[in-house]
């Protein structure tokens, strides 16, 4: 068996959008405003970061079309820098960094899912729930690529619906005459080289995940046409969604409230649409958004492990494909097992995982 070209343009766009838009835009988009203390400057930085991420994606897109491999970034490094550099990259990222990232995403997902049923979920419940979500989304990846892209398309529309709700909330609030938060767009800014650097880094982090689709090099229909189009359409959707969401946040909340909030979307929507939307609907959408980001991350890491195993840089059994579904099941399970083990270390928390 071999990987099959089953990912269409819609599927590629959905994978890009679903992986890039995670929980950050709903939970903590206030890092940029906190650094520059200006609504106008923050919006410009969001736009600049989107353009920078799109430029990087289009540059890598050329490599993706020239080296259409399941390994994505790993395969590019293997071809350009050779096996030693590629070996160090794949073992560092796929044994430590990426599984830690998966654990973080699923802890966030489980927290927002459990808050639908209890006010303050205990740590053990969050970890058990996170492990269950890891297993479930790993199964989604193992079932087949067509099924995976359908799930990602479904989750993409829910993410965009969540942002539409936030935009509607902001529009209703402005329509009621509450314009005090956006009257002075470019005032009080405190931009220094250090604050600008931190703000720009925060913005780039929010666009992280655009490289996921490059790991579908052996599974995309009409690769040379589909990949550039998917990047252009997907990143345009993400940039537009981020800008509209931030304009809504900045209209609903003062700069102080925006910076102080630990769950910006919930706080902002509750101002206009009430507590039901803020405490139930938005957390549900955040959980679904995390699911999309996690599903894409598992796809990416699994393909990297699979490609490295084919080159003899991981054990051979990780390069095996399911005989009927043509998915790299062992390579998909491997990072999920590592992520689950990291969850249940005695000192595991989101902060300790970030340090990895």
N, C-alpha and C positions, 0 to 999 in steps of 0.2 A: 504493500500500500504506500501511497504518497499523498502529500497535502494537495487538496483539490481547490481550483480557482472558483470560489463560490461567493465572494464578497462583491456586491454590486456598488454602484456609486452611492445610493442611499445608505447602504450598510456602512460604507467607509466614512461618510459624513456623520452618521449616528455614532460610530465608534469614536471619532474625533471629538465631537461635542460632548458626548456622555462621559468621556474620560477627563477632559479638561475641566468641565464644570462639576466640581465636587461640592464639598460643604463650605468652602471658604467664602464664596460670594454671599452665602446666607448667614454665616456665623460670625466671621471676623473680617469684613471688608474695611474695617476702620483703621488699619495700620497705616495706610497712606495719609489719611486726613490727620491722624495723630502726629505724624512726622512733620508735615508742612503747614498744618493749622490753617488751611485754606481750601474751600470747596472747589474753586476754579482751578487751582494748581493741581489738586488731587485728580480732577477729571482729566486734565491734560496728561498727567502721568499714567492714568489708566489707558488712555488712548495710545500714548507713546510705547507703553509696554506691550500692548496688543500688536502694534505695528512691528516692534522688534521681534516678538515671538513669531509673527507671521513670516517675517523676513528670514529668520533662522529656519523655520519649517520649509520654506520654499527652496532655500539653499540645500538643505538635507534631502529635499525631494529629488534633486538631480542625482544624488548618490543612490537614492532608493530606486530610481528608474534604471540606473546603470548597473546596480548590484541588487537585483530583486531576490532577496533571501529572507528566510523566516527569522533570521537572527537580528535584523534591524541594525542598530548601532554596533552591536557586537560584530556582525558580519563586515561592516564598513571598516572597523578597526583591524579585523583579521586581514582583510585585503590590503589595507594601506600600511599598517604598522607591523604586521606579522603576528605569529602565534604567541610570543611571550607577552606582548602588550595586551593582546586580546584575552589571554588567560588571566592576567591580573585583573582586568576589567570585569570579566564575567564572574569570577569567584568573589570579588569584593562586592559587586552589586547584587548578585543573585543568591549569595549565601548569607549576606548581612543586611545591606542597605534596603533592597527591594522587599524582602520579607518583613523587615521592620516597618516599612511604609505600609504594607498590607495590614499589619497588626494595628497601626495607628488609624487607618481608614475604618477598620471594622470596629475598633473601640468607639470611635465617634458615631458610627452607624448604630451600634447597639445602645449607646447612651440616648440618642434621639428616639430610637424605637421604644425603649423601655419607659421614657418619660411620658409616652402616651398612656401608660398604665399605672405609673407610680411617680411621685414627685422627685425623690432622690434615690435612684436605683443603687444598690450596694455594688462594690467593686467586683465581688465574685459573680454576681448576676450579669454584669456587663461583660466579663470575660467569657462566661459560658455562652451568652448570646452571641458574642463576637465569633467564637469558635464555630457555632452553628451556622452563622452567615458565611464564614469562610468556606465551610464544607458545601453549603448550598450553591454559592456562586462558582465554586470550583466545578461542581456538577454541571452547571449551566455551560461552562466552557467545554467540558468533556462530551456533552451530548452531541454537539456538532456546530460547525461555523454558521450554517444558515439559521439555526435556532438562536445562536448567540447574537447575530446581527438583528434578528427580530426583537429580542429582549432589549438590546441597546437602543433600537429605534423607539420602542415603547417608553423606555426610561428618558430618552432625549425629549420626547414630547411632554412628559411630565415635568422635567426641569424647566422647559420653556414656559409651560403653563404656570409654574410657581413664580417665575420672574414676571410673567404677565399680571398675575395677581398683585405682586408688589408694585408694578407700574400703575395699575388701576387704583390701588390704594393711594399712591402719591398724587395721581391726577384728581381723585375725589377731594383730597385734602387741599390741594391748590385751588380747585374749583370753588371751595367754600371760603376762599379769601385768605387762607393761612400761608402767606408768602414771606413771613418774617425770616425764615431760615435761609432763604436764597436771595435776599435782596442785595446783599453785599458779597458778591461772588469772589472777588479778588482782594479782600481786605484781611488784615491781621496775619498775612502769611509770614512764616519764619523759616525761609528756605536757606539752608546752609549746605555746603558740599556733603557733609556727613548725613544730614537729614534727607537730602535728595537721594543719596545712595541707598539708604535704608528703605525709603519709600519706593524707589524704583525696583529694588530687590523684592520687596513685598508684592509689587505688581507682577513681576515676572513669575514669582512662585504661583500666583493665582492662575497663570496661563500654562502651568506645567501639565504635561500629558499629551502635547501635540505630537510627540514622537511615537506614540503607540501604533499608529496606523502603518508606520514603516516596517513593523514586524509582520505585516500581512503580505510581504512581497511575493510569496509563493501561493497566495490564496485569493488574490484580487483579480477580477475580470478586467481585461484591457488595461493592464497596469500603467502603461505610458500615458494613457488618457485619464484614467480614473483617479490616480494618485494626486496629480496637481489640482484637478478640479475639487477633489475631496478636501484638500488642504485649504484652498481658496474659499470654498463655500463654508466649511466648518469653522474656520477662524473668523470669517466675517460674521457668522451667527454669534460666536462667542463674544467678540468685541462689542457688537451691538447690544447683546444681552447684558454684558457687564456695565456698559455706559448707562443704559436705561435704568438698570437696578440701582446704580449709584446716584443717579439724578433723583430717583424716587426716595432713597434713603435720606439724601441731603435736604429734600423738601419736607419730609416727615419729622426729622429729628434735628435739633440744634447740633452744632459742632461738638459741644460738650457731651450731650447725651449720646451722640454717635460714637465718640471716643470711649466713653465709659461703659457702653453696652457690651455684654458678653455673648449676646445672641441678637445681632442687629436686625435680622429679618423679622423675628418674632416681635421685638420691641416696636419696630417701625409699623408693621401691619396692624398691630393692636391699636395704635394711635388712631387709625382711620377706619378700620373694618371691625374692630372689637376683639375681645379676648379669645373668642372661639377660633377665629382665624389665626390669631397670634400664638395660641398655646396648643392647638390641635392640628389645624390644617398645615401650617408652615413646618412644624417638626416632622410631620409625615412626609412632606415633600423633601425635606433635608435628608431623611433616611433613604428615600428613593434616589436622591442625587448621589449619596454616598455609594449606593449599590451600583450605579452606573460607573462611577470612577473605579470602584473595586473590581468590577467585571473586566473592564479594560486593562487594569493593572495586572490581573492574573493572566490575561491573554498575552500581554507583552512579556512578562517574566517567563512564562511557560515556553514561549517561542524562542527566547534567548537560550534557555537551558537546553531545549531540543537541538538548536543549531550548534551549541557548544559540544553536546554529546556526540553529534555526528562527526565533529572534528577531533574526537578523542579527548576533549578537555573536561568532560564530565563522564561518569560511568555510562557504558554503552546502553544499558537498559533504558536510560532516559531519552534515547533517540527512537524508541519504539512507537509505532502508531497503532491505534485501534483498527482492527482489520475491516470493520464495516463503516465506522464513523469517520475514519481518517483524521482523527485528532490525536495530538501527542499526550495521551493520558498520563503516563508516568511523569513527564516533564511538567505538566500542569499541577499534579498532586504534590510534587517535591517542594516548591516554594510555599504552598499552603500548609504543609506539615511543619516546615520551619517557622512560619508565621504563628501557627497555633502553639508551638513549643515556647516561642518568645512571650506569648500572652500569659502563660502560666508560670513564668519565672517569679520567684517570691517578691522581687522589687519592681516588677513591671508596672509602668505607668506611661502615659503619653509622653511626658517629659523625658523619661529615661530612654524611651524608644527613639525619640528625636535625636538624642545624643549619639545613637548608633550611626 
